[in-house]
Amino acid sequence: MNRRAFITLFTGTAAAWPVAARAQQSGLPVIGFLSFGTPEERVAGLLGFRKGLSEMGYVEGRNIAIEFRWAQNNASKLPGLANDLIGRRVAVIVSLGGAPTLAAKAATSTTPIIFQIATDPVQLGTVASLNRPGGNVTGINTMAGDVWSKSLGLLHELLPRASRFAVLWNASTAIPAGSVIPQLQAAVAAIGGDIELFYAATNAEIDTAFATIVDKRIEALAVEDQFLFRERRPQVIGLAARHAMPVIYGSRDYVTAGGLMSYGPNVSDLNRQLGIYTGRVLKGEHPADLPVIRATRFEFVINLQTAKLLGIDVPPTLLALADDVIE
């Protein structure tokens, strides 16, 4: 991560608390920002979020303030953090992830909540429907089920003879893997294979999961695009290289850092949309009237250098599908 960018984000986050207090005293709106992860992981995402806010006429420190709350990958902290934001009478809560959204929803039925989540928000119980959310909650859905199905299909196209697939899932999240299991099973059945889920929540458990995956002769792996693994990106990529395991990830950051492939929504666009929706609510629109936005821009990235190191010949048809090829 860019050290200067992190220092800027960190100091901006620390300074936001007194700024937010002054903003409330002067009548300026305050955004409560609730995340399952850490500020280090959100540097790029916050740039997109602030861009969306600026398009709606809101600039942090000028006519809005933001109070950040980070759960540091610990779901048990979320209810207290959500209640703290409500106690500070924020104008709107922006929640990143299913668990933060559920915590915010449990804390208030009146303060607007704008989420960014991967799982189906209707199935999760956060909205009544995508077109008519109802209540005080709406936001952006990154379409995890569709992403998983496409990711497994891309692995199959890369390795047409492979039949044993696995998914590495964050065991510490409050959102169960069961929410996407039907899509995973359907995707694997379509290519005539089997799939197994492996769970990890610590560095040691990630090491153990990879060792078990290798022992079970898994031929290809998909890693959940979750805060836990993003923060441990060097470890995950290093284990994949050490075990010569073909892996597909959910964001291009892994591939630029040496991972094999990634498929997922355009993160910059999603965070910009999050900022725009937040701005619309600040201007007076109600979440009940704002349909859930479903991700429409996805990108597929391949690292040819990593493929060569793994001894994999990438089919020309797959290269033609890639939005970016790292050579």
C-alpha positions in Angstrom: 0.0 0.0 0.0 1.2 3.6 -0.7 2.6 4.8 2.6 1.7 8.4 1.9 -1.9 7.5 1.0 -2.2 5.6 4.2 -0.8 8.4 6.3 -3.2 10.8 4.7 -6.2 8.5 5.3 -5.1 7.8 8.9 -4.6 11.4 9.9 -7.8 12.3 8.1 -9.7 9.6 10.0 -8.3 10.6 13.3 -9.1 14.2 12.7 -12.6 13.4 11.6 -13.8 12.9 15.2 -13.3 16.5 16.4 -14.3 17.8 13.0 -17.5 15.8 13.2 -18.2 17.1 16.6 -17.8 20.7 15.4 -19.9 19.9 12.3 -22.8 18.7 14.5 -22.6 21.9 16.6 -22.7 24.0 13.5 -25.5 22.1 11.9 -23.5 20.4 9.2 -24.5 16.7 8.4 -22.2 13.9 9.6 -21.8 10.6 7.8 -21.2 7.5 10.0 -18.9 5.1 8.2 -19.1 1.5 9.5 -16.7 -1.1 8.2 -15.9 -4.7 9.1 -12.3 -4.1 8.0 -9.5 -1.6 8.6 -8.6 1.8 7.3 -5.5 0.4 5.5 -7.7 -1.9 3.4 -10.1 1.0 2.4 -7.6 3.5 1.0 -8.7 3.1 -2.7 -12.3 2.6 -1.8 -12.5 5.8 0.1 -11.2 7.7 -2.9 -14.1 6.5 -5.0 -16.6 7.2 -2.2 -15.4 10.7 -1.8 -15.5 11.2 -5.5 -19.2 10.2 -5.6 -19.9 12.6 -2.7 -18.2 15.4 -4.5 -20.4 14.8 -7.6 -23.4 15.4 -5.3 -21.8 18.6 -4.0 -20.4 17.3 -0.7 -16.8 17.7 0.4 -15.5 16.4 3.7 -14.4 19.2 6.0 -16.3 21.8 4.0 -20.0 20.9 4.2 -20.0 17.4 5.7 -17.9 15.4 8.2 -17.3 11.7 8.4 -17.0 9.6 11.5 -15.2 6.3 10.8 -15.7 3.1 12.8 -13.5 0.1 12.0 -14.3 -3.4 13.4 -10.8 -4.6 12.6 -12.2 -7.9 11.2 -14.0 -8.5 14.6 -17.8 -9.0 14.1 -18.4 -8.7 17.8 -17.4 -5.1 17.8 -20.0 -4.1 15.2 -23.1 -3.7 17.4 -21.3 -1.3 19.8 -19.8 0.7 16.9 -23.2 1.0 15.3 -24.9 2.1 18.5 -22.1 4.7 19.1 -22.8 6.2 15.7 -26.5 6.4 16.4 -25.7 8.0 19.7 -23.8 10.7 17.9 -26.9 11.4 15.8 -25.2 11.0 12.4 -27.3 11.9 9.4 -26.7 8.7 7.5 -24.8 5.4 8.1 -22.7 4.0 5.3 -22.1 0.3 6.0 -19.5 -1.9 4.2 -20.4 -5.6 4.3 -23.3 -7.7 5.4 -22.4 -7.9 9.1 -22.1 -4.1 9.5 -25.4 -3.6 7.7 -27.2 -6.0 10.0 -25.6 -4.3 13.0 -26.7 -0.9 11.8 -30.2 -2.1 11.0 -30.5 -3.5 14.5 -29.4 -0.2 16.0 -31.9 2.0 14.2 -35.1 1.9 12.2 -35.0 5.6 11.4 -31.5 6.8 10.5 -30.9 6.1 6.8 -28.4 3.3 6.0 -26.6 2.9 2.7 -24.9 -0.4 2.3 -22.4 -2.1 0.1 -22.8 -5.9 0.4 -22.0 -8.9 -1.7 -24.8 -11.2 -0.7 -28.4 -11.0 -1.7 -29.8 -8.1 0.5 -33.4 -9.6 0.3 -32.1 -13.0 1.5 -30.1 -11.3 4.1 -33.2 -9.5 5.4 -31.9 -5.9 5.0 -34.5 -4.9 2.4 -38.0 -6.0 1.4 -37.1 -6.1 -2.4 -34.5 -4.7 -4.7 -36.8 -2.3 -6.5 -38.7 -1.2 -3.4 -36.4 -1.6 -0.4 -38.9 -0.1 2.2 -37.7 1.0 5.6 -34.5 3.0 6.1 -32.0 0.8 4.2 -30.8 0.6 0.6 -27.5 0.5 -1.2 -25.2 -1.3 -3.6 -25.2 -5.1 -4.2 -22.0 -6.6 -5.7 -23.7 -9.7 -6.9 -21.6 -12.4 -5.1 -23.6 -15.3 -6.4 -23.0 -14.3 -10.0 -19.4 -13.5 -9.4 -18.7 -17.0 -7.9 -20.4 -18.7 -10.8 -18.4 -16.8 -13.3 -15.2 -17.2 -11.4 -15.5 -21.0 -11.3 -16.4 -21.0 -15.0 -13.2 -19.0 -15.8 -11.1 -21.5 -13.8 -12.7 -24.3 -15.8 -11.9 -22.6 -19.0 -8.3 -22.2 -17.9 -8.1 -25.8 -16.7 -10.7 -27.8 -18.7 -9.6 -31.1 -17.2 -9.9 -29.9 -13.6 -12.8 -31.3 -11.6 -11.9 -30.7 -7.9 -12.5 -27.0 -6.9 -12.4 -25.3 -3.5 -13.4 -21.9 -2.0 -11.5 -20.3 0.8 -14.0 -18.5 3.1 -13.5 -16.1 6.1 -14.6 -18.0 9.2 -14.9 -14.9 11.3 -17.5 -13.1 9.3 -21.1 -13.0 10.5 -22.4 -13.9 7.0 -22.4 -17.7 6.5 -21.0 -19.3 3.4 -24.4 -21.0 3.0 -25.7 -17.8 1.4 -23.8 -18.6 -1.8 -23.6 -22.4 -1.6 -26.5 -22.9 -4.0 -24.8 -20.8 -6.7 -21.5 -22.6 -6.1 -23.0 -26.0 -6.4 -24.9 -25.1 -9.6 -21.8 -23.6 -11.2 -19.7 -26.7 -10.4 -22.4 -29.1 -11.5 -22.6 -27.2 -14.9 -18.9 -28.0 -15.5 -19.1 -31.6 -14.1 -17.0 -31.1 -11.0 -17.0 -31.1 -7.2 -16.5 -28.2 -4.8 -15.4 -28.0 -1.1 -15.4 -25.0 1.3 -12.4 -24.3 3.6 -12.5 -21.8 6.4 -9.9 -19.6 8.0 -9.8 -16.5 10.3 -6.1 -16.2 11.2 -2.7 -16.5 9.6 -2.2 -20.0 11.0 -5.6 -21.1 9.8 -4.9 -19.8 6.3 -1.6 -21.8 6.3 -3.5 -24.9 7.5 -6.3 -24.4 4.9 -3.8 -24.3 2.0 -2.0 -27.4 3.3 -5.3 -29.3 3.6 -6.4 -28.1 0.1 -3.1 -29.5 -1.3 -3.5 -32.8 0.6 -6.9 -33.3 -0.8 -5.6 -32.8 -4.3 -7.8 -29.7 -5.1 -7.0 -28.6 -8.6 -8.1 -24.9 -8.4 -9.1 -22.5 -5.8 -11.3 -19.3 -5.5 -10.7 -16.9 -2.6 -13.5 -14.9 -1.1 -13.0 -11.2 -1.7 -13.1 -10.3 2.0 -11.3 -7.9 4.3 -9.5 -10.8 6.1 -7.8 -12.1 2.9 -7.1 -8.7 1.4 -5.1 -7.7 4.5 -3.2 -10.9 4.2 -2.7 -10.7 0.4 1.0 -11.4 0.5 0.5 -14.5 2.6 -2.3 -15.8 0.4 -0.4 -15.1 -2.9 2.7 -16.6 -1.4 1.0 -19.8 -0.4 -0.6 -20.2 -3.8 2.9 -19.8 -5.4 4.5 -22.2 -2.9 1.9 -24.9 -3.5 1.6 -24.2 -7.3 -2.2 -23.7 -6.8 -4.2 -21.9 -9.5 -6.2 -19.3 -7.7 -8.8 -16.8 -8.8 -9.5 -13.8 -6.6 -12.2 -11.2 -6.4 -10.2 -8.0 -7.2 -7.4 -7.0 -9.5 -5.2 -5.9 -6.5 -4.2 -9.6 -6.0 -3.2 -10.0 -9.7 -1.1 -6.9 -9.8 0.6 -8.2 -6.7 1.4 -11.6 -8.4 -1.9 -13.5 -8.2 -3.0 -15.6 -11.2 -6.5 -14.2 -12.1 -9.3 -12.1 -10.7 -12.9 -11.5 -11.5 -15.2 -9.1 -9.8 -17.1 -5.8 -9.9 -15.2 -2.6 -10.7 -14.4 -1.4 -7.2 -13.9 2.2 -8.1 -17.3 2.5 -9.8 -19.0 0.7 -6.9 -17.6 3.1 -4.3 -18.4 6.1 -6.4 -22.1 4.9 -6.6 -22.0 4.5 -2.8 -21.0 8.1 -2.5 -23.6 9.3 -4.9 -26.4 7.4 -3.1 -25.2 8.8 0.2 -25.3 12.3 -1.3 -28.8 11.8 -2.5 -30.0 10.8 0.9 -28.3 13.8 2.4 -30.2 15.9 0.0 -33.5 14.6 1.3 -34.3 11.4 -0.7 -35.4 8.4 1.4 -33.8 5.0 1.2 -37.3 3.4 0.8 -37.6 5.1 -2.6 -34.1 4.3 -3.8 -33.8 0.9 -5.5 -30.8 -1.3 -4.7 -28.2 -0.8 -7.3 -26.7 -4.1 -8.6 -23.2 -4.1 -10.0 -23.1 -4.0 -13.7 -19.4 -3.3 -14.5 -17.1 -6.4 -13.9 -13.5 -6.9 -14.8 -11.4 -10.0 -15.5 -7.6 -9.7 -15.1 -4.9 -12.3 -15.8 -1.2 -12.3 -14.9 0.6 -14.2 -17.6 3.9 -14.2 -15.7 2.2 -16.1 -12.8 0.6 -18.5 -15.3 4.1 -19.2 -16.8 5.5 -19.9 -13.3 2.7 -22.3 -12.7 3.3 -24.0 -16.0 -0.2 -23.1 -17.3 -0.8 -22.2 -21.0 -3.6 -19.6 -21.0 -6.0 -20.4 -23.9 -6.3 -17.5 -26.5 -10.1 -17.6 -25.9 -9.5 -16.7 -22.3 -7.1 -14.0 -23.1 -9.6 -12.5 -25.4 -12.1 -12.2 -22.5 -9.7 -10.4 -20.2 -10.1 -6.7 -19.5 -6.4 -6.5 -18.6 -3.5 -8.8 -19.1 -0.3 -8.4 -17.0 2.7 -9.7 -19.0 
